[in-house]
Amino acid sequence: MARFVLAVLVLLGHVPFAVVASAQGYPTHTVRFIIPFGPASGTDITARLLADKLTVRWGKPVVVENRPGGDGLVSINTFTGANEDHTLLFAPVATFAVHPFTHEKLPYNAERDLLPIVNVTTIVLSITASTAIKVNTLAEFEALVHREPGKYNVAAAAGNSDFLLSGFIKSSGLQVTKVPYRDIMQGPNDLAENRIQLLMSSITIVRALHQAGRVKVLAVTGRKRAPIEPAIPTASEAGYPQLELESLIGMYGPRGMPMELRERIAADIRAVVEANPEIKPKLEATGQVIELRGPADFAAGIAQIRSKLTAIAQALGMKAATQ
């Protein structure tokens, strides 16, 4: 009887397909991970490692689809357009957390359409200086800029990094020039050549230059020091707690996905990570740290990031988009 009622509700359009599919054994067919970046990105590497292991565990194919472009909106629209629980979004929170302040109108509602399933890793973000300016700490960089206002150039990767840097410039009263990049991968070389003097980005893209002594990583933005560079202080340890922000990467389900199914998928991902210790060093090599959180804890982490970015946006005089 219950199945008959549910079927009638579906025909009448009162129950989204995602809810119906989750009532069956999961998965019943191929699962898709939608990724907002191209192949070989850190997020792509993580998704593919998990997809291989989950294919074995679930007995159904798990495939990764790269949908870069449109400031992350291409991947999000692909995901929300599918509206079924075998199509999951795998992305950093940064992919969508700044959208309300960088777009006038959004085609989706993150709290309604992107339901947290599991946080898998955090990306280590770093604040790196040119060695030409001979500073060893954030405080020394700030003092230098105050002594010579308007002389220095700074840059940041799009998303959380750009917001954090803008907030730092505003709160510290720094007179610097922000250099925009279409491809932030050009930033480290410009930093090494002293064309820019400060860069906020993933630590992976500056690490080789840092180890070669051509740039200086001043701090990382996470709550904890990075396992791959444990000598580098956190921003809070350096005296700049306003620059502390976790960069979470995880999986999201569609509107209407029941908590029971989200917890089950999260548990399966935890199981394959714990059963395959080779995953950890592979991800650390890409500048990621494994930090597994279930749906509720992941949602809390997203809320903290939103709160931080909203406060920065308000300080910068930015208004939220309509949805």
N, C-alpha and C positions, 0 to 999 in steps of 0.2 A: 504493500500500500504506500509506504513511504517513498519507494522508488517511483511509483506512478505519479504521486503528487509532485515530486521533484521534476519529473519529465514534463509535466504540464506547465510548471513554473518556467522551465527553460523555454518551452515553445512560446510562452507568453512574453518572454524577454525579461523576466523578473530576477533571474539568477545568472550571473556571468558564467561563461564556460569554464573559467579557471576553477570555480568552486566545484562544478560537477565532476571535472576530470580528477580532482584530488580525492573524490570519494572512492575511486577505483584503486587497485594496486599500483604503486608508483615505482618506476615509470612503466608505462605500457607500450611506449615506442621511443624513437630517437629523441634525445634531449639536446637542445641547442643552447650554447653559451654565446650571447651577443657581446662583442668587445668593442669599445669605442676607439681603439687604436689599431695600427697595422701590426703585421707579424714581427716577432722578435722584441716587442716592447715588454717591459716588466710584467704588465698585466696579462699580456698574451702568453708569456712563458708560464705564469702561474696557472692560468686557465687550462692550458694544454697539459700540464703535469697532472692536474686534478682530473681532467677529462679522461686521460688514459687509465687512471686508477679506478675511476667511477664506472667506466665501461665494463671493467672486470667485475666490480662489486655488484653492479645493477643488472648485468647481463643484457644490457641494451646499449646501442651506440650513443656516445656523448661527443658532439662535434662542436668545434669552435668556429664562429663566424666573425670575421673582422669587418666592422662597419665604421671606419674612421670618417671624420669630416663634420662640418657644420657645428663646431664647438661642442661636440658630443651629442647633438640633437639627432644626427642620422641614426646612431645606435639606439638612442632612447625611443625614437619614433618606430624603429623596426621592432623593438621589444613591446612597446605598448600596443602597436598595431596587431601583433600576433594574439595578444590577450588569451593566452592559454599556458597552463603551468608546466609544459615541457619546453617552453622558451623562456630562458632566464637571462637577466642582465648581469654581466660580471664587469665591475668597473670601480674606479676610485670614487669616493664621495665627492672629491673635487670636480668630477665630471659634471655634476648637477648642482652642487651646493652654492656656487656663485651665480648660477643662471638668473635668479630673481633680480640680480643687480647689474647684469650685463646684457639683458634682453628686455625690450619694452613689453613684450607679450610672450607667454609660454604656451606650447601646445599640450602640456601635461601638468599634473599636480604631483609633486614628488611624494608627499605624505600619503596620497591616495593611490598612486599608480606604481610606486617603487617600494615594495614592501621588503624590509630587511630580512634576509634569511641567515646569513653568516658572514662575519668579518673573517678574512683569512690572513691578511698581512697588513703591515703598515709600511709605507715608503719613507725612507730616511731623507728628509729635506735638509739642505745645508745652506749656510750663509758664508760665502767665500769671497775673499779679497784678492786683488792683484798684489803680488809681492813687491811691485815697484813703489807702492805707497808706504811700505814698511810699517804696517800695523799688525799686531798679534792678537788683538781683542776687539770686540764690538765697541767697547768704551773708547778705545784708542781711535777707531774709525769715526765715531760720533764727534769726538774732540777735534779731529783733523778737519772734518767738514765745517764745524762751527768756526774754526780758525780761518778757513779758506772757502767761504760760501760761494756756491755757483760754479766751482771748479771741477766737480767730480760727476761721473756718469754711473748710473746703476741700472740693473735690469733684473727681471724675474720671469720664471716660467708662468704661463697663463694659469689662471685658477687661484687656488689657495695661496700659492707663493706670491703672486702679484698683489693679492689683497693684503697679505701680511706685510710685504715691503711698503706698500702705500700707507698702511696704518702706522708703520714704524717711522716713515718720513714725516707724516703729519704730527704724531705724538711727540717726536723728538725735535720738531721745528727745523728739519734739515733742508737746506737749499741745494738740491742736486737735480740733475737732468735724468729723467727716466728714458731709457732707450728701448723702443719696441722691437720685438723679434717675431718674424713669422715662424722661424725654426729656432727654438732655444738651443739646439745643438751647436749653433754658431757661437753662443755666448762664452763657453769656456776658453776658446782660442782668443776671442777678443779680450777676455780677462787676462790671459797670460801675456798678451801683447800690450796691456795697459790702455786699450781703447775704452774699456769700461773698468770701473774700480771695485764694484761690488756686484755679486750675482747671487740670487736666491733660486735654487733649483734642487733637483734630485742629486744626492751625493755621488751617484754612479757616474754622472757625466763630467764631474770635476775630479774624481778620485785619482785618476792616472796622473793628471797634471799636479795635483796636490802631493802625491808620492814622489814626483820628480822635482818638487821644490819650485814649480813655476807659478803656483797659486797657493793661497793659504786659507784653509777652511777654519773659520773662526768659531762656529757653533752649529749645532743641529737643533731642529725645532721640536723634536719629540720630548716626551716626558722622561725618557731614559736615553743614555748614551747608546750610540750605534755599535753593535757587536763588531762590525767590520772596521771601525775606527774608534776604539774605546778611549783613546786619549783626548778626543775632541769633546769639550764641554757642551752641555745642553744650553739653550738660550737662557733658561731660568738660572742655571748655575753661573752664567756669564753676567747676570744682573738684568736681564731683559725678559721677564715673564710674559710680556705682551706678545713676544714672538714665539711662544709655545703653542703649537698646534699639531695634533696628530693627523697624518694623512692615511686614512683607512681605505683598504681595498677589499671588496667583498661581493656578495651575490644578492640579487634582489628578485623577488617574485612579483607576478602581476596582481592587479587589483582583485581583491576577493580571495586570494590564496589563504586557506585556513592556517592558523598558527600550528596546528598539529603536523601538517605537512612541512611547513617551514622548519620546525624543530627536527623532524625526521631527516630532512636533507642536510641540515647543519650537523646532525649526529653522524651521518654517513661521511661527510667531508672530514670531520674530526677523526673518524676511524681510519680513513685512508692516509691522512697525514701522519698520524701516530704509528701506523703500521709500516710506513715507508720512510725511514730516517734519512734517506738520500735526498729527500725533497728539501729539507732545511738548508743545507749548504748551497744547493742550486739557487734557491731564492735569495739567500744572503749575498751571493755573488752579483745579483742584480740590484742590490741596495734595498732589499725588503727584509722585514723581520716577521716571522710567523707570530700572529696573535689571534688565536681563534676565539670568537665571541658568538654566542647564539643570538637568536632574533631580538630578544629584549635588550641584551647588553649592546648589541650592534646599534639598535635604534637609539639607545641612550648616547652612544658615541657620536652618532650623526647629529643628534639634537645639540650636543655640546659644540660641534663644529659650526652648525647653523647659528647658534647664539653668538659665537665669537665673530663670525663673518658679518652678522647683522650689526653688531656693535661697531665694527670697523666701517661698514658701509654708512651707518648713521653719522659717524664722525667725519666721514668724507663727503657727506651731503648727498648720498645716493638714495634713490627711491626704488622700492621693490616693484617688480613687473606685475602686470595683471595676468590672470590665468583663465 
